[in-house]
Amino acid sequence: YLDRVLPSPEHGLFMPGLYGLELGTVFWAGIRDGNRLCLKDSVCNTTYQTLENCSSAKTHPISLDHDARAKCLDAELAIRSSPLLHCKCRRRMRRQEHCLHIYWTVHSRDNTNHCLKATHICSMNKKCIRWRTAYASICTRKAETGATCNRHMCHKGLRHFFEKVHEDFTKRLLFCPCENEVCGERRRKAIVPECSFQESIKPNCLSLWHACVQDNICKSRLADFQHNCQPADAFPDGCSQHNHAACLQAYLGMIGTHMTPNYISNSSVAISLWCTCESSGNQKEECDQILGMFISNKCLSKCHVGCRPRWRFSISKFKPCIAPCKV
């Protein structure tokens, strides 16, 4: 498949490299070696083919089911963590239309998906794409123990992203407004919840709390969240501190801790922990309070509704072609 999708160097596609033996590992070799390696690797080859099919579905009246949309999102995440994100085509090159087709397959043109726009904006900033690529690579990599991933390292990568990248980018990715489930799914999957959030069996919320208060980072960030996102029904803004920006920043600080919150569906902005209060015995009330810090927090929900980043986004920011040059 790739020998039809990816032209060889003499056809003028400018790329610093291609994926190698597994997704997340970049071989900074010549295009010829990268093409050869990717052709031999079934995972890499299939990823490109999946993205191609997804791109075709966007331009035709084809309805994708949930599993298909999830595969498309996974493929887009993998591609955007690869050097293909930075590929350019040369003007007046041979097979220019073919090269541009590859470019626009990677840079989707869904103008109704604000979360996709947020991803594009991040990709145009070196620091944002660098740290986003770092945590995505860690959180999607299987652990040596045979587990689905290394959650500890995934959490660490997420904390680094939110610490080192300016909030103008991070808030766009996490609080982008959505009008459909495709956008909502991208928003929910921004933190790679399969590794950072979900478990096969929901733990009791009390166990998350105890793990958090025994960890200095989590305990400090939880205290910050409780202070800045304390709900107050008596106030119109729903917050006792009247500072939505501080609450949202405190919420971002919780991501990558034992008490990592996330969206619970693709169709709403409801946020919760991945835990349950079943079998809590005489501590049921305390458990409900822990769970309610997120799912029933009026301050946090009003902050989310009031957070509307300025979308200074235009397709003109994407420049698929560069002036003729040596490849």
C-alpha positions in Angstrom: 0.0 0.0 0.0 2.7 2.5 1.0 4.5 2.1 -2.3 1.5 3.8 -3.9 0.9 6.4 -1.2 4.4 7.5 -0.5 6.5 8.6 -3.4 10.2 7.9 -3.4 12.8 10.8 -2.9 13.1 11.5 -6.6 9.4 12.4 -6.7 10.1 15.3 -4.4 8.3 14.5 -1.1 10.3 16.3 1.6 10.3 14.4 4.9 12.9 14.1 7.6 12.1 10.5 8.1 9.4 7.9 8.6 8.2 5.5 11.3 10.3 2.5 11.8 9.6 -0.9 13.3 6.9 0.2 15.7 4.8 3.3 16.1 6.3 5.9 18.4 9.9 5.0 17.3 11.2 7.4 14.7 14.1 6.4 12.4 15.8 9.6 11.3 17.2 8.0 8.2 16.7 8.8 4.6 13.3 8.6 3.0 14.4 5.5 1.1 15.3 3.6 4.3 12.2 4.9 6.1 9.9 3.8 3.3 11.5 0.4 3.2 11.2 -0.1 7.0 7.5 1.1 7.0 6.6 -1.2 4.1 8.0 -4.2 6.1 6.2 -3.2 9.3 2.6 -4.3 9.3 1.6 -1.9 12.1 3.1 1.2 10.3 1.6 0.2 7.0 -1.8 -0.4 8.5 -1.8 2.9 10.3 -1.3 4.8 7.0 -4.0 2.7 5.3 -6.4 3.4 8.2 -5.9 7.1 8.0 -6.4 7.0 4.3 -9.7 5.3 4.7 -10.8 7.7 7.4 -9.9 10.7 5.2 -12.0 9.2 2.4 -15.0 8.7 4.8 -14.8 12.4 5.8 -15.4 13.5 2.2 -18.2 11.1 1.4 -21.6 10.5 3.0 -20.3 7.5 5.0 -21.4 7.1 8.7 -18.7 5.6 10.9 -19.6 3.6 13.9 -18.0 4.1 17.3 -15.2 1.5 16.8 -14.3 3.0 13.4 -14.1 6.5 14.8 -11.9 5.3 17.6 -9.5 3.7 15.1 -9.5 6.9 13.1 -8.6 8.9 16.2 -5.8 6.4 17.1 -4.4 6.6 13.6 -4.5 10.4 13.6 -2.7 10.5 17.0 0.0 8.1 15.7 0.5 10.1 12.5 0.7 13.4 14.3 3.5 12.0 16.5 5.5 11.1 13.4 7.6 13.2 11.0 4.8 13.1 8.4 3.3 16.0 10.3 6.1 18.2 9.0 6.2 17.0 5.4 6.2 19.5 2.6 5.7 19.4 -1.1 7.7 21.3 -3.7 6.0 23.5 -6.3 6.2 22.3 -9.8 7.4 18.9 -8.6 6.5 15.7 -10.3 3.3 14.1 -8.9 2.6 17.3 -6.9 -1.1 16.5 -6.6 -0.2 13.1 -5.1 2.1 14.8 -2.6 -0.6 17.3 -1.6 -3.0 14.5 -1.1 -0.7 13.0 1.5 -0.3 16.4 3.2 -4.1 17.1 3.5 -4.7 13.5 4.7 -2.4 14.2 7.6 -3.8 17.8 8.1 -7.5 17.1 8.2 -9.9 19.8 7.0 -12.8 19.3 9.4 -13.6 22.9 10.2 -16.5 22.0 12.5 -14.3 20.1 15.0 -12.9 22.6 17.4 -10.9 19.9 19.2 -9.2 19.0 15.9 -8.4 22.7 15.4 -6.8 22.7 18.8 -4.6 19.8 17.8 -3.6 21.7 14.7 -2.7 24.8 16.7 -0.6 22.7 19.1 1.2 21.1 16.1 2.3 24.5 14.9 4.1 25.2 18.2 7.4 23.4 18.7 7.1 23.1 22.5 3.5 21.9 22.4 3.9 19.3 19.7 7.2 18.1 21.4 5.7 17.5 24.8 2.4 16.2 23.4 4.3 13.7 21.2 6.3 12.6 24.3 3.3 11.7 26.5 1.4 10.2 23.6 4.3 7.9 22.8 4.6 6.8 26.5 0.9 6.4 27.1 0.3 4.2 24.0 3.4 2.0 24.5 2.8 -1.4 26.1 4.6 -2.1 29.4 7.3 -4.7 29.6 5.3 -6.5 32.3 2.6 -7.3 29.8 0.2 -4.6 31.1 -1.6 -2.4 28.6 0.8 0.5 29.4 3.0 2.0 32.1 0.6 4.2 33.9 3.2 5.7 36.2 5.3 7.0 33.3 2.2 8.0 31.4 1.1 10.2 34.3 4.6 11.7 34.5 4.5 12.5 30.8 1.1 14.2 31.2 2.3 16.3 34.1 5.3 17.4 32.1 3.0 18.4 29.2 0.8 20.6 31.4 3.7 22.0 33.3 5.9 23.0 30.3 3.3 24.0 27.7 1.5 27.3 27.9 -2.1 27.1 29.0 -3.2 28.8 25.8 -2.5 25.5 24.1 -3.4 23.1 26.9 -6.8 24.7 27.6 -7.7 24.5 23.9 -7.0 20.8 23.9 -8.9 20.0 27.1 -11.8 22.5 27.0 -12.6 22.8 23.3 -16.4 23.2 22.6 -18.0 20.4 20.8 -21.3 20.1 18.8 -21.1 16.4 18.0 -19.7 13.1 19.4 -16.8 12.9 16.9 -15.4 16.1 18.4 -16.3 15.0 21.9 -14.5 11.7 21.5 -11.3 13.6 20.5 -11.6 15.8 23.6 -12.2 12.8 25.8 -9.2 10.9 24.3 -6.8 13.9 24.6 -5.1 12.4 27.7 -5.1 8.8 26.3 -7.6 7.6 28.9 -7.0 3.9 28.1 -3.8 4.3 30.0 -4.0 7.4 32.2 -7.6 7.1 33.4 -9.4 3.8 32.9 -8.8 0.4 34.5 -10.5 -2.9 33.7 -12.2 -2.7 37.1 -13.2 0.5 38.7 -11.5 1.0 42.1 -13.2 2.4 45.1 -12.9 6.2 45.3 -11.6 5.9 48.8 -8.6 4.0 47.5 -7.8 6.7 45.0 -8.1 9.3 47.8 -5.7 7.4 50.1 -3.2 6.9 47.3 -3.3 10.6 46.6 -2.8 11.9 50.1 0.2 9.6 50.5 1.8 11.2 47.4 3.2 14.7 47.9 2.5 15.9 44.3 -1.0 14.6 44.2 -1.8 15.9 47.7 -0.5 19.4 46.9 -2.5 19.5 43.7 -5.6 18.2 45.3 -5.4 20.9 48.0 -5.0 23.5 45.2 -8.0 22.1 43.3 -10.2 22.0 46.5 -9.3 25.7 47.2 -9.8 27.1 43.7 -12.7 25.0 42.6 -14.7 25.0 45.8 -18.4 25.3 44.8 -20.7 28.0 46.2 -24.4 27.9 45.3 -24.9 31.4 46.7 -22.8 33.0 43.9 -23.8 33.3 40.2 -20.4 32.0 39.0 -20.7 28.9 41.3 -17.3 29.4 42.8 -16.3 30.6 46.2 -13.1 32.1 44.9 -14.7 33.7 41.8 -11.7 32.8 39.7 -12.6 30.5 36.8 -9.1 30.7 35.3 -7.5 29.5 38.6 -10.0 26.6 38.9 -9.3 25.4 35.3 -5.6 25.6 36.0 -6.1 23.6 39.2 -8.1 21.0 37.3 -5.3 20.6 34.7 -2.9 20.1 37.6 -4.9 17.0 38.7 -4.3 15.3 35.4 -1.4 12.9 35.7 -2.0 12.1 39.4 -3.6 9.2 41.2 -6.9 11.2 41.0 -6.8 11.9 37.3 -10.2 13.2 36.1 -11.6 13.0 32.6 -14.8 13.3 30.5 -17.1 10.4 31.0 -18.8 10.4 27.6 -18.4 11.9 24.1 -21.8 13.7 24.3 -21.4 15.9 27.4 -18.9 17.9 29.4 -19.6 15.9 32.6 -16.3 15.1 34.3 -15.5 12.4 36.9 -12.9 10.2 38.4 -12.7 6.6 37.3 -14.0 5.0 40.5 -17.1 3.8 42.3 -18.6 4.0 45.8 -20.1 0.6 45.7 -19.2 -1.6 48.7 -18.0 1.4 50.7 -19.8 0.3 53.9 -20.1 2.9 56.6 -17.8 5.2 54.6 -20.3 5.6 51.8 -20.9 9.3 52.6 -17.2 10.1 52.5 -16.8 8.2 49.3 -19.7 10.1 47.7 -18.0 13.4 48.7 -14.8 12.4 46.9 -16.6 11.4 43.8 -18.7 14.6 43.9 -15.6 16.8 43.9 -15.7 16.5 40.1 -19.0 15.0 38.9 -21.2 17.3 41.0 -18.9 20.4 41.2 -21.0 23.4 40.0 -17.9 25.6 40.1 -16.0 23.4 37.7 -18.9 22.9 35.3 -19.5 26.7 35.1 -15.8 27.2 34.5 -15.9 24.7 31.7 -19.0 26.4 30.0 -17.4 29.8 30.4 -14.1 28.7 28.9 -14.2 29.6 25.2 -10.7 30.0 23.8 -10.3 32.5 21.0 -10.2 30.5 17.8 -7.8 32.5 15.7 -7.5 29.6 13.3 -7.4 29.7 9.5 -6.5 27.1 6.9 -4.1 29.7 5.5 -1.8 28.9 8.4 -1.1 25.6 6.7 1.5 25.8 4.0 1.7 22.5 2.1 4.2 23.8 -0.4 7.6 25.3 -0.2 9.7 27.0 -2.9 11.6 24.7 -5.2 14.7 23.4 -3.4 17.0 20.4 -3.3 15.6 17.4 -1.5 
